[in-house]
Amino acid sequence: KHWPGLTREGGTARRAMSAAACAAVSRATQEATAAAAAASASPAAAAVGRGEEERPVKRRRKTSKGAEVAEHFSAALQDGAQDGEGNRPSASSSSGQENAAEAEAAAHNLQRVGGASTVLARIIEHHRCPITQQLLVDPVIAEDGHVYERKALETWLMTKKASPTTNKPMGPSVVPAHAARQTVSELVEDSILDAETRLAFFSDRGRLRAMRTAVPGPDLNGAKHDFQRSLKLATTPSQISATEFHLETLDWMQAGAEIFQRASQLQADAQSVCFGQDLASWVLLLGDAVRAAVTWPLLRESRMIEWQELAKGTRIRVVDDAGELQRLCERPPADAEAKVGWNAEMLGFAGKVCTVQRVGDASHRNYILRRESLPSGRDFSFPFDALFLLSCA
């Protein structure tokens, strides 16, 4: 039997659940046991208990609902206690009683499985982000008490100041949801979920690990392990190609990191000074240049060349070069009547991904932007030709 979001491989589901999940399954099992006991008290079961003989049990379609399973087995037992004429045999046999006991035990076991699987399916649904409807990868608990995917919630709060679930006013404070993260990870890694769901989870977690910028930096080994799992689950050519590309990118990042780490070793050597500049400082500057070399071909195609209507929430990236950004803000853009102007706080927007809060006016041909990264700070106005269009809302 296949339940949505589950696989047959997760036979020992309790290993992959948190303490709360195990308690829920235990309660479901107790309820299933009580239902099975009630089913055994049916007229058919009573007839078998009196020693009346039965014919082979008819095969019936299974159902995942414990109560329906018990009802089907009761009906089968009642049919088996009658002969072809609809009459009950007068003699009893030990084999009939044994068969009845086995049938009752089978009904009881199916009932327990159905109840536990129903609870597990609810647990999975409760560990999906209310915004994206995807399994949680980096879950956080918001001020409204609900659990969300961190990035999805940050993007939501860029344009709204209310809870995605309750629609009541809510601030941006969050705390990591460690228990939810562990529960989802165990469900996925123990192959309890279907292959498509596991593929999406490993891909999302691999990208997240590779993009981590907080100390100690990207988890390249963890990301590589996730993408290797994704490759085993990929079935379509596009899925295989995308996963192989992720693995190639990680190999490139690891090779580059090893080369750059040599700078600290060479720094101790007096010969590490190259043309009057120490090697470590040069490597740091080179890192910024590598970023520009990698991202510029992609950004060049998305550089805005005209002022246009953009919906609130549209994602924008500001030019990286702070000097260039200041120059563009201190002169009127093409077809504009006035310049946007410059404020020292605008320096913090250079190279940042922002969301459009509203479109400016035709005289300035600008947009009011808010940074995605927290704390977002104040909103500022920027000319269209200092921006790259990433995605529309």
N, C-alpha and C positions, 0 to 999 in steps of 0.2 A: 504493500500500500504506500502511495506517495502523497505526502502532505505538502502544500505550498510552502516553499522556503526550506524544506527539510529533505534529507536523503536517508536511504536505508542504512547508510554506513554509520550513522550515529546511534548505534544500539545502546551504548551506555551514556545517555545524555547527561546524567547527573555529574559526570566528570567535568563537563564543560559549563557548568552553571555556577553562579555565585551562591552563597548561603541562602539568600532569599529565594532564588530559583528552585533550589532543592527543597526548601520548605513548601513552596507552592506545589511542586510535583508530589510531595508526600501527602499533602492535603487531598490532591486529586485522586491519589491511589486509595486513600481511606474512603473517600466518597464512592469510588468505583467498587470497592470491596462490599460496602453496604448495599449498593445497587445489585451486585451479583447475588448476595444473600437473599434479597427480596425476590430476585428472579427465580432462585432455586425453590422458592415456596409456591410456585405456580402449579396449577392442576396437573400439568404434564410431568413436572418433576416429582410431584407427590405420587403420581401413578407409577413412575419408575421406582420410587422408594418403596412402594408396596410389593415390588418384585415382578411387576408386569413386564413382559418381554417386549423388545423393540426391534424394528427392522433397521437396516443400515441408514444412517443419517443422510438426508438429502443435502446436496451441496447448494449453498445459497451465497449470493453476493455479499462480500464483507462490507462493513461500514465502519468509519472511524469513530462513530459515536457509541460509547459504551452501552447506553441503554438500548439502542437498536440491536446491537450484537446479542445482548442477553435475550431480547424478544425473539430474534431469529432462531437461536438455539432452543428456546422453549418451544417454539412452534415445531422445530424439527423433532424434538423429543416426543411431542404429542402425536405427530404423524407416525413416528416409529413405534408407538405403543398400540397401533391399530393394524389389523391385517388388511388385505386387499378389499374385503367386504365392509370395512369400516368397523369391524368388531375387534374387541380387545382379546388377546390370548388369555387363556385361563391359567397357563403354567408360567412359572418364572424361571430364570436361569441366572447363574452367577455372571456369565459373560454379558448379559444385558445390563446388569447393574454396573459392571466395570465400564462398559461403553458409555453409560449414562454419566458416570463419574468423570470419565475423560472428557466428555463433551462439556460438562459443567465447568471443569478446570480450564478448558480451552476458551470458553466464553469469558471466564473470569480474567484470564491472561490478556485476551484481546481488549477487554474493557479497560484494564489497567494501562495498556499501551495507548489506547485511544485517548484516555484522560490525560496521560502525561504529555502526549504529543500536542494536544490542544493547548495545554498550559505553556509548552515550549513555544508554540506558534505565537501565543500572546506575548511572551517575553521578547521574541524577536521583533514584533511590531513595536513594542515599547522602547526598543533600542534603535529606532530609526529617527533621524532628525525631522522634527515637524516642518522644517522649511524645505529641505531637499528630498525628503522621503527615502534617503539612502541610509545604509547602516552607518553608525557612528564610528569615526576613525580617530578624531581628536575631540572627544566630547567635553563640554563644559556645562556647569550648572549656572543658569542666569538668575537674575534677581526675582523672577517670577516663580522660581523653584523647579522649572522644567529643564530638561537636558537638550542641548543643541550641538550641532557641529560648529566648532569655534569659528572657522572662516565664514560660514554661512551666516552666523549670528552677527559677526562684525560687519559684513556687507549689509545686512538688514538694518542695523542700527545707524548706518551711514545716512539713510534717508528717512528713517522712522524712529520715533522715540517711544514706541509702544511694544508690548509683548507680542510675538508672533502667534502665541497660543490664546492668550486672554484678551488681547487688544487693550490692556490697561497700561498706563504710563510706566515706563521701566527705564532704568539707567543702564550704563554699559558694563558694570562690574560683573565679573564671572570668576568662578573657581573651577579647577580641573575636576572632572568626574572620573576618578580613578577606578571605582567599582564598575561603572558602565563600560569603560575601556577594556578592563580585564574580561568581563563577561563576553563581550562581542569577540574579542581576540580568541578566546577559548572555543567559542561556538564555531568560528571560522576555521581555526587551525586543526580542530578535531574532526573536520569534514562532516559536521552535522548539517550544514546548509548546502543548498544545491550549487552546482559548479559555476553557474553564471553569477550568482551572488558572491561567491568566494573570489572569482576572477576580478570583479569590480572592487572588492574590498582590498585585495592585495595590491592592485594597481594604484588605488587612491593612497594607501598607506606608504607604498614605495615612493610615490612622488612627494608626499609630505616629508618623509625622512630625508630625501635627497635635497629638499629645499630649505631645511632648517638652518636658520642664520644665527640663532641664539647659541651661546657658549654651551657645548664645545664645538658647534658647527654641524654640518650635515652628517647623518649616520649612513655613510655610503655602504658599509657592509650589510646593515639591516635592510636598506633599500634594495640592494642587489639580491638578497635572499627573497624578498617579496616578489620582485620581478621574475626570478627564476620559478617561483611557484605559479605566477601568472602565466608564464610560458607553457607550463605543463597543462594548464586549464584552458588555454586559448584554442579555439577550434576554427575560426574563420581566418582567411588570409590577412584581413585588415588587423585583427587582434594580434596575430602572430607578428606582423611587421611592426606594429606599434610597440609591442613588448620587446622585440629585438632592438629597436631603436633606443628604448630606455636603457637596456643593458649596455649597449655600445657607448652611450653618453656617460654612464657611471664608470666604465672602464677608462674613458678619457679623463674624467674628473679625478679618479684615483691616481692615474699616471701623472697628471699635472701636480696634484698635491704632493706626491713623492719627490718630484723635481724641486718644488718650492721649499720642501722641508730641508733640502740639502743646504739652503742658504744659511740656516742657523749653525750647521756644522762647519761650513766654510768660513763663517764670520770669525771664528776663533783663530783662523790662519791669517797671518799678516798679509798674505798675498790675495786675500779676498777683496781688498780695496781695488776697485776697477775705475780707472780714470778719475780719481778723486772723489768717488761716491761709494759709500759702503754698500755691500751686496744686499743686505737685508732691506734697506730703504728702497733700493731699486726694485726688489721683488714686490714690495707693497704697491709701488706705483704701477708695476707691470700688471698686478692683479686687476687694477681698475681698467687698464688698457685691454686686458683679455675680455673683461665684461663688455666693454664697448665693441670690441671686434666681433663678439658672438651675437650681441643683441642688435647692433646697428643695422645689419641687412634686413632683419625682420621689422624693426621700427621704421626704417626708411620708407617702407611701403605704406605705413599707417600714419605718417605725418600729415596733419591737417593742412590743406592748401586753401580752404575757404571756410567762412563762417556759416554755420547752418544750425537748424533747430535740433537740439538734442534733448532727449527725455531725462527727467530727474533720475539719478542712479546710474547713468551711463559712465562706464569706466574710462578714465583718461590717465595718460602718463605725461608728466612734465619733463622737459628736456633735462639732461643730466648736468650739463655744464652751467655752473652758477653764474659765471660771467656772461655767458650767452643769454641766460634767462633774464638777468638784470637789463641787458642791452635791449632785448625784445620788449620788455615792459616799459622802458623809458622812451619809446618812440611809438607813434601811431601805426598799427598794422595796416596792411593793404586795404584801401577803400574805407578806412576809419577816419573820423574827424578828430579824435583825441586819443592820447595815450592812456594806458591803464595806470601807470605810476608804480613806484617801487617802495617796498617796506622791508626792513632788515629781516623781519620774521618770515618773509616769503622765501628766504634762502632755504628754509627747511623743507620746501616743496620740490626742490631740484631732484630729479630722478625718481620721484615718488609716484605711486599709483593713487589716483584720487577718483572721487565720484562727483558728477555734476549735480549741484544743488539747484541751480537755476541758470537759464540763459541770460546773458547780459543784454545790453542794448546795442542798436545798430551803430550808434556814434562811436562806441569803443570796440565793437566786435569781440566780445569777451565772454568768459564763462566764470561763474562763481563755483569754486572747487573746495572739496573737503578731503583731507587725507584719509586713506583707508586704515593705515596703521594707527594704533592707539599709543598715546593719546592723540586724538585727531586735531585738537587745538582749534584755533579760529579758522573761519572760511576766508579765502582770498580770491581776488579776481585776476585772471590771466588772459592774455590775448590768444586767439585761436592758433596762430602760427608758432606758438611755443609749446604746442601740445601734440600728443600722439593718441589717436583714437583706438582703444583696445577692444571694446565691445559695447553694444547698445543695450539699454535697459529693456 
